[in-house]
Amino acid sequence: MSILDIFTYPDEFLRHPTQDIDNIDGNLQELIDDMAQTMYLAPGIGLAAIQVGIDKSLLIFDVAPTDEQRDLHVLINPEIVEKDGNVLSENEGCLSVPDFRASVKRAERVLVNAYNREGKPIRMEADGLLAIVLQHEIDHLNGTLFIDHISALKRELYKRRIKKQLRHGGTAD
């Protein structure tokens, strides 16, 4: 297994919608394992393939409260088919948008169709933190970052801070 590089804003690759996966093979299984190791080390609770430079409709997540209770989930070609209610996701963050957290309006409940890592179709109903994570990661697969859901002023302040860091020889991560 390998640790993968996580792409960070303002990398334009993060803005590209991903391609559906039509072949679940050993290479994909290895990618899933590498993504899991990368996510846990970061540490994070969700990771989309686009965040590690892979243009495929794949995401992983684990919202278990502790490392001892790890419960990795894999969604291939996920699609939100229903949304219901509204909730404010307070203090939402992202591995690709480092050192920034914000409140984001999200659906309270979602229904997602996808395939698991064995290629079996699954339907997942989610609410609370899991619904937020699924919306956040599926947004990545569509080329959307969570900062696209915040006010223009907050987004502009973050962009300026990153540009300043990059101008002064720092990195955006």
N, C-alpha and C positions, 0 to 999 in steps of 0.2 A: 504494500500500500504506500501511497505517496501523499504528501501534503501539497495541495494545489494553491496557486496564487489566486487571491480574490481581487477581482477588478474593482476599482473604486471610482466614484464620481470625480472628475468629469469625463471618464472614458466613454466615448461614443458607442462602443460595442454594447454597453448596457442598454442602449436605446433600441436595439434591434429585436423585433419579434422573433421567437424561436420557431424551429421547424418540428413537425410531429415526428415521433419515433415510430418506425415501422418494423424494426428488427431488434428483438431483445436477445442479445447474445452475450458471450463472455466478456467482450470489450465493455459493454454497457454495465455489466455486473461489477467489473473492476472500477469503472468510473463511479458507480454508486458507492462502493467501499471507500474510494479516495475522497469523494465528497463528504462522506460521513466523518472520516478522520479529520478532514479540514474543518468542518462545522464544529465538531466537539472541541478541537484545539483552539478555535478562534476566540472565545467560545460564542456559539450562537444556537438558536433553536430552529432555524430554517435556512435552507440554501437552495438556490435555483442554479441549474447548470450554466446559464448565461453568465452568472457571477464568477464562474471559474473559466470563462472563455470557451464554453461549449454551446454551440447554437442549436440546442435540442430542448424539446419540451419535457423537462424532467425536473422534479424538485424532491427534496427530502426535508423531513422535519422531525423533531423530538421535543415535545413539551413536558416531558417527565420532570418532576421537581428536583431530582438529584441524579448524579452520575450513576449511582448504584441501581437506579430503577430505569435505566435507558430503555427507550421504546421507539426505535427508529422506524419511520414510515416512509415509503417511497411512492410517489405518484408520477406515472408516465402519462403524458398527453392529458393533463387535468383540465377540466372545464367547469366553470361555475354555471350551473343550469338554473339555479334559483337563489334569490337574495330576499331577506325579509328583515324589517326593522332597521333601527339606526343605533349606533353606539359610538362613543368617542374613545378611541384607542389612545389612552394617555401614555406619554413617555415612550412612544414607538421609536425603535431604532433599526439600523440596518448595517450589516457588515460591509456593504458597498458605499455607505454614506457615513464614514467614521466620525466620531466625536460630535454627533448631532442627534438630538432626540426631540420629538414633537408630538403633539396631539393630532390625531388623524380621524376624520369621520369615516366609519366603516359600516357595513351591514352587520346587524346583530347575529343573524343566522345565515348560513349558506348551505347549499346542496351542491356537491361536486361529483362529477363523473370522471373516472380515470381508469388506469390499469395499474395493478401492483407490479412488483419487480418480477413476478413469474408470468406476467402477461394476462392475468385474469382480470376481467372487468370488475370494478368496485364502484359503489355509490356511497358517499360519505356525507352524513349530515353533521354539521358542526355549529357550535355557538361559543360564546366567550372567547378566551384566548385562542383556541384552535381555529375558530372562524376568522379571527384577525390574521393569524399566521398564514392560513390558506389564501386569503385575499392578497396579503403582502407578497407572497411567493409567486402566485399566479400573475400578479401585476408584473413581476420581473419577466416572466415568460412572454408578456405582451409588450415589453420595452418601456414599462412604466416604473418609476421610482417612487418611494413613499413621499419624497419631497414634492412630487407633482400634485399631491393632495393637500398641501398646506397653503397658507396665504402667500400671495406674491411677495409681500414684504419680507416675511421670514425666509422664504426661498432665496430671495435676492441677497439677504444678509449672509446666508450660508455660502452662496456662490462667491461673493466678494471675499470672504474669509479664505476659501480654498484657492482662489486666484492669487491672493496675496502670499499664501504659503508657497505656491508654485513659483511665483516671481522671485521669492527670496531663497530659492534653492531647496526648499523643503519638499516633501512629498505630500500628496493629498491624503495619504493613509496614516 
